[in-house]
């Protein structure tokens, strides 16, 4: 899959293509429907499929300080899109100047002049251009002038428990923030993941017999609510069952919020300086402060046991 950053990276001889545009944070099941249809339509037409996305998130430029928590960094989104069969990903630097492009100018500058769109596939709520003035109806209207078709793909809707909400990145962020990682996984189609470099912490886990990987997460990462979770720690492609702690470590009066993963039954791991991924499968319990170290150790042992059971049940 080709990856471009900015319009200038698009090959000069690029021909017609099928395009879809959006932030696509998390590449959840609703996104997968749209992107999958773009790939399918591209194959029907015998042209490449292109996903156009933005960096930073447009809200950060339009309303500084409002950057939403990110469900997936751009390299992870690209990996997930490649798995769906996408041929190219274009990341457009979203600047104040770019945000002022009118919907018509956006269509001409990106879709017509550079990507030579043959078809554009979007969700029903797609908005674009200055002040989000453009919508799918306007996109289709200009398609008649610039010789591209527009297809709208409906998004999944959650059941009664979710209030009938359409699948969205906003909904996933809310569920993650609430610690409902199983609900988030239902929408994502996979467990929620955070990534980062393993750094040295207080090393209390090692002293207690449960050495953890202290993950320095990427900026703006959507981190689950404080608590203990079952999941996986992935290092250099190796996926290891893990008990994961998120929080400030109240047992030792900590103040800094951290993500720490204990690789169950693994001994002698040296992960410092490595980039790792932590996948959240299920919530185990909330964060607590215990009366003694002995009580803490009993709780950790139970956390590890419960995490192992949850992971085994999931994999069965």
C-alpha positions in Angstrom: 0.0 0.0 0.0 1.2 3.5 -0.9 1.3 6.2 1.8 1.5 9.9 0.9 1.8 12.9 3.1 0.5 16.0 1.4 -0.8 16.5 -2.2 2.7 16.9 -3.5 3.5 13.2 -2.7 0.8 11.9 -5.1 2.6 10.6 -8.2 2.3 12.9 -11.2 1.0 10.1 -13.4 -1.7 9.1 -10.9 -4.9 8.0 -12.9 -8.5 7.7 -11.9 -9.3 6.3 -8.5 -12.1 5.6 -6.0 -11.8 7.9 -2.9 -13.2 8.0 0.6 -12.4 10.9 2.9 -12.6 11.1 6.7 -10.6 11.2 10.0 -11.3 7.4 10.3 -10.0 7.4 13.9 -10.1 3.8 15.1 -11.2 2.4 11.8 -14.2 0.9 13.5 -16.9 -1.3 12.0 -18.8 1.7 10.5 -15.6 2.9 8.9 -14.9 -0.6 7.7 -18.2 -0.6 5.8 -17.3 2.6 4.0 -13.7 1.7 3.3 -14.6 -1.8 2.3 -17.2 -0.5 -0.2 -14.6 1.9 -1.6 -12.2 -1.0 -2.2 -15.0 -3.1 -3.7 -16.1 -0.3 -6.1 -12.5 0.4 -7.1 -12.1 -3.3 -8.1 -15.3 -3.1 -10.0 -14.0 -0.1 -11.9 -10.5 -1.5 -12.3 -8.8 1.5 -10.5 -7.0 2.0 -7.2 -8.7 2.9 -3.9 -7.5 5.8 -1.9 -8.3 6.9 1.7 -7.8 10.6 2.5 -7.4 11.5 6.1 -6.0 14.4 8.1 -3.2 15.3 10.6 -3.8 16.8 13.1 -7.4 16.2 13.8 -9.3 19.1 12.2 -10.9 20.1 15.5 -7.5 21.0 16.9 -7.0 23.5 14.2 -10.6 24.9 14.1 -10.8 24.9 17.9 -7.3 24.8 19.5 -7.2 22.7 22.6 -10.1 20.5 21.6 -8.1 17.6 20.1 -10.2 14.5 20.9 -8.5 11.4 22.4 -7.1 9.3 19.6 -8.2 5.7 19.2 -5.4 4.9 16.8 -2.3 6.7 15.6 -1.9 7.2 11.8 0.5 4.3 11.3 -2.0 1.9 13.0 -4.9 3.3 10.9 -2.9 2.7 7.8 -2.2 -0.9 8.9 -5.9 -1.5 9.4 -6.8 0.1 6.1 -4.2 -2.1 4.3 -5.9 -5.2 5.8 -9.1 -4.0 4.1 -7.4 -3.9 0.8 -6.8 -0.1 0.4 -4.2 0.8 -2.3 -3.1 4.2 -1.0 -3.6 6.4 2.0 -3.2 10.2 1.7 -2.6 12.1 5.0 -3.3 15.8 4.4 -1.7 18.2 6.9 -4.7 20.1 8.2 -3.6 23.7 8.6 -5.5 26.9 9.3 -5.1 27.8 5.6 -6.4 24.4 4.5 -9.4 24.7 6.8 -10.5 27.8 4.9 -10.9 26.0 1.6 -14.5 26.2 0.4 -16.2 22.9 -0.4 -15.9 23.5 -4.1 -12.2 24.3 -3.8 -11.6 21.2 -1.7 -13.3 19.1 -4.4 -11.2 20.6 -7.2 -7.9 20.7 -5.4 -8.0 17.2 -3.8 -10.6 15.0 -5.7 -10.4 16.4 -9.2 -6.9 17.8 -9.8 -4.8 15.3 -7.8 -6.8 12.1 -7.2 -8.9 12.2 -10.4 -11.8 10.6 -8.6 -14.0 8.2 -10.5 -16.2 7.6 -7.5 -16.4 8.9 -3.9 -17.7 6.7 -1.1 -18.9 8.4 2.1 -21.1 8.0 5.2 -24.3 10.0 5.4 -22.9 12.6 7.8 -19.8 13.4 5.9 -19.0 17.2 6.0 -16.1 19.0 4.4 -14.8 22.4 3.4 -14.7 25.7 5.3 -17.0 25.6 8.4 -18.0 22.1 7.3 -20.3 23.7 4.8 -20.1 20.8 2.3 -22.2 17.6 2.6 -22.9 14.5 0.5 -25.6 16.2 -1.5 -23.2 19.0 -2.6 -20.5 16.4 -3.3 -22.9 14.6 -5.6 -24.0 17.8 -7.2 -20.5 18.7 -8.2 -19.9 15.1 -9.3 -22.1 15.8 -12.3 -19.7 18.6 -13.3 -16.5 16.8 -12.6 -17.4 13.3 -13.7 -17.4 11.3 -10.5 -20.2 9.3 -8.9 -21.1 9.5 -5.2 -22.2 6.6 -3.1 -23.5 6.9 0.5 -23.0 3.9 2.9 -25.1 3.8 6.1 -23.4 3.1 9.3 -24.1 0.3 11.8 -26.4 1.1 14.7 -26.0 -0.3 18.2 -28.8 -2.2 19.8 -31.1 -1.1 22.6 -28.3 -1.2 25.2 -26.5 1.5 23.3 -29.5 3.6 22.8 -29.6 2.9 19.0 -26.6 5.1 18.4 -24.8 4.8 15.1 -21.3 3.4 15.3 -18.9 6.3 15.7 -15.5 7.3 17.0 -17.1 9.6 19.5 -19.1 6.7 20.9 -16.0 4.5 21.1 -14.1 7.3 22.9 -16.9 7.5 25.5 -16.9 3.8 26.1 -13.1 3.7 26.5 -13.2 6.6 28.9 -15.9 4.7 31.0 -13.8 1.6 31.1 -16.2 -0.3 28.9 -13.6 -1.9 26.7 -15.9 -4.7 25.7 -18.4 -2.3 24.4 -15.7 -0.4 22.6 -14.5 -3.7 21.0 -18.0 -4.4 19.8 -17.8 -1.3 17.7 -14.2 -1.4 16.7 -14.4 -5.1 15.7 -11.3 -5.8 17.9 -10.0 -4.8 21.3 -9.0 -1.2 21.9 -5.2 -0.7 21.7 -2.7 1.9 23.1 0.9 2.1 22.0 4.1 3.6 23.3 7.7 3.2 24.4 8.5 1.2 27.6 10.1 3.5 30.1 11.5 3.1 33.6 9.0 3.6 36.4 9.2 3.2 40.1 9.9 -0.5 39.6 7.6 -1.5 42.4 6.1 -4.2 40.3 9.5 -5.9 40.0 9.9 -5.6 43.8 6.5 -7.2 44.3 7.2 -10.1 41.9 5.1 -8.8 39.1 7.4 -6.7 36.8 5.4 -4.5 34.5 6.0 -2.7 31.2 5.4 1.0 32.0 4.1 2.3 28.6 4.7 6.0 27.8 1.7 6.4 25.6 1.5 8.6 22.4 0.1 12.1 22.7 -3.7 12.4 22.9 -4.1 8.6 23.3 -7.6 7.4 24.4 -6.8 5.6 27.6 -9.4 3.5 29.5 -10.7 4.5 32.9 -8.6 3.7 35.9 -8.7 0.0 36.8 -7.3 -3.4 36.1 -7.9 -5.1 32.7 -7.2 -8.4 31.0 -5.6 -8.2 27.6 -2.4 -8.6 25.6 1.0 -7.0 25.5 2.5 -7.2 22.0 6.3 -6.8 21.5 8.0 -7.1 18.1 5.0 -9.1 16.8 4.8 -11.4 19.8 1.4 -11.3 21.6 1.5 -12.1 25.3 -1.4 -12.5 27.7 -1.3 -9.6 30.2 -2.9 -8.1 33.3 -3.0 -4.4 32.7 -3.2 -1.6 35.3 -4.3 1.9 34.5 -4.2 4.7 37.0 -2.1 6.7 39.5 -1.1 3.8 41.8 -3.0 4.9 44.9 -1.3 2.2 47.0 1.9 4.3 46.9 0.2 7.7 46.7 1.1 8.2 43.1 0.0 11.2 41.1 1.0 10.4 37.5 -1.5 8.4 35.5 0.3 5.4 33.9 -0.5 2.3 31.8 1.4 -0.8 33.0 1.2 -4.3 31.6 2.3 -7.5 33.3 3.1 -10.3 30.8 1.6 -13.3 32.6 4.0 -16.1 33.3 6.9 -14.5 31.4 10.2 -14.2 33.1 13.3 -12.1 32.3 11.7 -9.8 29.8 13.8 -6.7 29.1 11.5 -4.3 27.3 13.0 -0.9 28.1 13.1 1.4 25.1 11.0 -0.9 22.9 7.8 0.2 21.2 4.9 -2.0 22.4 1.1 -2.3 22.0 -1.4 -3.0 24.8 -4.8 -4.4 23.8 -7.7 -4.2 26.3 -9.9 -7.2 26.3 -12.0 -6.9 29.5 -12.4 -4.9 32.7 -11.4 -6.8 35.8 -11.9 -4.3 38.7 -11.5 -0.7 39.7 -8.4 0.8 41.3 -8.1 0.4 45.0 -5.8 1.2 48.0 -5.4 -1.8 50.2 -4.7 -1.9 54.0 -1.4 -3.7 53.6 1.1 -4.9 51.0 0.0 -8.5 51.7 -3.6 -7.6 50.8 -2.3 -5.9 47.6 -0.3 -9.0 46.7 -3.4 -11.1 47.1 -5.4 -8.8 44.9 -2.7 -8.8 42.2 -2.6 -12.6 42.3 -6.4 -12.7 41.8 -6.1 -10.1 39.0 -3.6 -12.3 37.2 -5.8 -15.4 37.6 -8.9 -13.6 36.5 -7.1 -12.1 33.5 -5.8 -15.5 32.4 -9.3 -16.9 32.7 -10.8 -14.1 30.6 -8.2 -14.4 27.9 -8.5 -18.2 27.7 -12.3 -17.9 27.4 -11.9 -15.3 24.6 -9.4 -17.4 22.7 -11.4 -20.7 23.1 
